[in-house]
């Protein structure tokens, strides 16, 4: 079975501290849904090289055991509460993608 992934790219964040409430709720919701954070750049000291139209702002990659599990975690009540906590003044490109089996 192919894994599922959440890919979040934040091209613009005007208030990085404002994401704290979202992070506090999203982390446990992702974990409860079976997600594993594979990368969170640059906030965890990881390195990034931006090419072409790439950006160096926050990028988050989360792995789930299946695509269906990734979708269910996003639709969960716990994660929907986290989404409500997202602050104004940020832009995010969020995708749920299926891995290659």
Beta strands, then each sheet from edge to edge (+ up, - down):
strand 1: 4-13
strand 2: 36-41
strand 3: 59-64
strand 4: 90-98
sheet 1: 2+ 3- 1+ 4-
end
